[in-house]
Every structure is written in structure tokens, then in C-alpha cells.
Amino acid sequence: MDIAVLGMGRMGQAIAGRLLDGGHRVRVWNRTMGKAGQLVSAGAEEMRSVAEAVDGVDVAITMLANDTAVRAVALGELRTSLAPASSYVDCSTVSPTLSGELAEAFPRFVAMPMLGAPAVVSAGQAVLLVGGDADHVDPLGPMISSLSNTVRRYDTAPQALTAKLTNNLLLLSGVVALAEAFAVGRSGGLTNDQMSELLGASPVVAPGLHNRFDNVLTGSPDGWWTAALGAKDAGLALEIARAAGVDLPEAEVVRHLYETAASRHPDADISVVTDLYRREAPTT
């Protein structure tokens, strides 16, 4: 298939790389040129504009940071340039409300947020949350199968985004809980080695938290999902609940913590929320 991937953050690059590996013809675009060097070397074509990128493609994919970025690209140049017979797939984590707007604006729209880090996407092991009409999803079979064999189907685009935000809120809350558990251990005199031994293989630590266990323990800022994006996703989860008249007091706290962490470390991974509780563990 001829596919354009718009947005060359880590996830966008992972998606484009996976599609190249699957034998698809891939064009890439980013607001700032020059981020796709490795993909170009692997066979992708870097385009200077959205219009150039989507001209004649079977599928246009966006993987962008937030509602504002997606709205600017999708409801701007993409809508005026993409052929009616082409499919538009948004993989970004945005509000269900915006995803519903995109479904109204494009004749062949599918939401496809993903569960998994860029390395997981590159390995073909991401979980694809696919929302949209079957008539729109079925023609995407070759592309979807190149990305992953694990697919969760939802009837509508907003449901797929709700699923993504449901998952993300649980992970964000879990990272905060882990950071607070380590804070308790340090306060009582436990070393990092003792806490790692105690909790590293403990069944009370969810499997998804193990990817960030060491970073939360040590305070490493390395990773790919920034605290700012974590705060954004917690806020979107809150919006879903509020629209249904449901209060989420813990989610309010979680969002505030990630906002605070992001104000101190703008580009750091969500694991950096542990810095808010940081007091060095004893070394002996």
C-alpha cells in the first residue's frame, strides 16, 4: 500500500519503520524537516508538505502530540488534500470528542491508537485499538497486519480513544503509586537494592509497571512518554468521566502531579514523577 505517516516523533517513526519492513511504500512528513533520516535511508520518502505527502496515497496516518496538533493538520491541509477514496487513520491519543469530529469530517476515517512503547511498535507487538465502521477498517487489513497481530475492535472512533485513555490512566496512576511506595521505603531506611528485591518480582506490581520500575526507583528521566503528555492524558480521562457526571478524585491528583513534574522536567519521561518524592535511599 502507499501510506503517508504524518508526525515523526518516536511513535511516528516506529510506525513508519514497521510499515517499511512490511513492504509498503511510505512517505513521511514532519513540521520540522530532517527528523526522518534513518527512515529515508531505509526507503521512505520525506515530503515537504502535508499535501505532497498525501497526494495519491491509499492511507494517511497521523501520529501527533495532542488535540491541537491533530486538529491543525487534519482539519487543515490534510482535509483539503486527501482524496475522498483514501483512508485517514489517526493513531494519536486525542479526546474522543475530536475523534468523533474527524469521523464526521472524513469519508473514510478510522481511529487507531496503540498500546506499547516505540520499541514494542517496531517489534510488531503493539496492541492496536481500532475504532470505526467495518467498511472503513476492512480495506486497511494489509497495513494493520504489518503493524501487529493484536487488535481490539470498537464500533466507533470515540470508543477506541476511550479505551486508550482508560489504559493510560491506569498506568499513570500505577507509576505514582510505585513512586510513593519507594518514598515510604526510603523514609523507613530501605536501600534501593532492598526495594528492588522486595518489589521487583512482586505480584502486586502490575506487569506494565515493570518497564518503568528501575527508572522510577532511580529517578532516571529517560523514556518516550513525557510527563507533559501524561498530564494531558489524565486530563482527557477526567473529561470523559465528567461528561458522564462521574468524579475521579484520584485522577485529579494524578494529573496535578504530572503537571508539576512536567513543569520541572519538560522533556522527561513520566517516570520523573518520582522526583516529587525524592530523598536518596541509604547506600548501605
N, C-alpha and C positions, 0 to 999 in steps of 0.2 A: 504494500500500500504506500501511497505518497502521503507523508504525515509532516505537519509543521508543529514544532514544540516551541511555545512562546513562554519565555522566562527561563533564564539559565542560572538559577540558584542551584543548590546541591541536589534538590529533588528533581528539578527540571533536567539537569544534566544526566542524572541517573536514569530517568525515563527515556531520554533521547538515546543514551548509550545502549540501553536494553533493546530498544526498537531497532537500532542499527545491527545489533547482534542477531536479531530475528529476521534480518534480510529486508527490512523496509527501507524505502528511500526517505531520508529525513532532512528537513530544513529546520534551522534553529534561528531564533531571534531573541535579543535581549535589549532592553532600553539602552544599556551601555555595551558597546561593541567590545569584542576581544575576550569574552569570558568562556568561549567555546572552543579554544584551541585544540584540546585533546579530541573533541568530537569531530572537528573539521579534519584532523589527521586521520580519524577513523572512517571518514567518508561522508560526514554531514556537510551540508552547505549552509554557511552563515549568511543571513539576509539582513539588509539594512533597514527594512521597514516591515511592519505587520502585513501591509498589502502585498509586498513582494513575497513574504514567507507563505502566505495562504493562497496565492494565485494558483488555481488548478489542483489543489491538494484534495485528497479524499477525506482527510481528517485534520482539524486544527485542535491542538491541545493547549490549554493554558495551565501553568503551574506558577502562581503568583502569591504574594505575601498576604494579602488581605482584601476585604471588600472594595476598598478604594482603588487598589491597583487593578483588580479584575474588572471593576466597573469601567475604569478609564480605557482599558484595552478592548474589552469585549463589546461594550456599548458604544465604542468609538470606531476606530479604524477596522476592527475585525468585522463588526456587523455590516459595514458598508462594502467590505472587500470579499467576504467569504461567499462562495456560490451557494445558492439555495439547496442544491443537491448534495453539498458537502456536509459532513458531520462536525459538530462542535462539542468537544469534551473538556469540561473543566475539572481538573484534579486538585484545585486549590481548596484550602479549608476556609470557607466563607460562611456567611449566615444562610440558613435555609430560605430566608426571605429573598436574598439576592439570587439564590439558585432557582427559586421559582420565577423570578423576573427573567432570568436567562432562558428558562424553558419557554416562556411566552415570546421572547424576542427572536429566538432562532428556531427555524422549522425542524431541525434535527439536532436536538440538544440532549446530552447525557451528562450527568454528574458522576464523577469517578474519583472521589478522594481515596487515599490509600493509608493503610496501617503498616508502618515499617519505616526504618531509617533508610537513608540513601543507599547504604551498603546492602540492605535487605532487598530494596528495589532492584539494584544492579544484579543481585543473585537470583532474581526471579521468584523471590519468596514473600513478596508483599501480599497483603490481603486487600483486594480491590472491592470497594463499596460502590456498587454500580446502581444508579437510580435513573429511571426513565422508561418510556414506552418500549415494549419489546420490539416494535418495528424500527426503533431507533438504535437499540442495543445490538440486535442480531447481526446487522452488517459489520459491526465492529469486531466480530469474532476473531479474525486473524490478528488484529492488533492486541486485543485483550489476552489472547493465548500466548503472545510473545512476551507480555509483561508478567503474567502469573497464572497459575492454575487454580488459585484460591480466590473465589469470587463470592461475594454476598450480594444478592439481588434485592432491590427495593423498587416498589411500584413508581415512586416519584423521585425527582431530584432532591427536594427538601428532606425526604426521609433518609437519603444517603448521607446528607450533611448532618442530620440529627444523629445518625449512627456514629459518624466520625467524632462529633463533639462529645457524645456520650463516652466513648472510649478515651478521648483526650482528657476529659475532666477527671476520670478515674486515675489515669497515670499521673496527672499533675498533683492530685491530692495525695497519691501514694508517695511521690518524691518528697512532698512536705512532711508527711508522716515519718518517712525514713530519716530526714534531716533532724526532726525533733527527737526521734529515738536515739540518734547518735549524740544529740545535745544532752540528753539525760545520762547516757553512758559516760560522756566526758565529765559532766558535773559530778558524777559519783566516783571518778578516778579510773575509769576503764581506758585502756590504751586502744589505739586503732586496731592493732593485731587482735586484741581480745574481742572487740566488737565485730571484727570480720569473722573470727572463729565462731562467735555466738550466732550471728545473723546471716552470714554468707550463704549457708546452705539450709537456713531455717525455712520450714514450710509456711511460716507466717509472712514471709517476704514474697510478694507476687512475682511470678516469672518475668513479667515485663519490667520489673524494677531492677533485675539483676544486670541489665545493660548499663545502668547508671549507678550501680551500687558503689563501685570504687570511686567514681567522681564525686558522689555525694559525701562519701567518707572523707576524702582528702581535700575537697573543695576545688577540684580541677574545673576550669571554665570551658574545657574542650567539649565539643559536641556539635550538633547541627540544628537543634530546635531551640531558638533563643528564648530567654526569659520574657522578652517583649512579646513574642508570638504566643508563649504560654499564657500570658496575661490576656492577650486578645482572645484566645480560645476559651478561657474560663469565662470571659465576658459574654461571648456568644452563647455558651451553655446557659448562663444566667438569663439571657434574653429569651431563650426558648421556654424555660420554666416560668418566667414572669408572664409571658403571653398566655400561659395556661393557668395563671393565678397561683403558682407554686413558689414558695420561698425556699431558697437554698443558702442558709446562713454559713455553712462551711465553705461553699463555693465563693461567697463574698470575701471571706478571709483569704482563701487561696488566691483569688485574683489580686487582692491587695498585696500579698506577699510577693507575687511575681512582678507586679508593677514596681514595688520597692527595689527588688533585686535588679530589675532592668534599669532603673534609674542610676544604680551604682555601677553596673556592668552591662552596658547596652548591647554588646555583641556576644555575651557569654551564653552558654547552654543553660537550660532550665535547672541543671544540677547546681548552679551557682546560688540557688535559693538557700542552700546550706550555709552560705556566708552570713546570713542574717542571724544565725545561731552560733557562729564560730567562736570556739575557745579551744585552743590546741589541747589535744589529748596528751596525757603523760607519755613520755617515751620509754619509760621503764616500769 
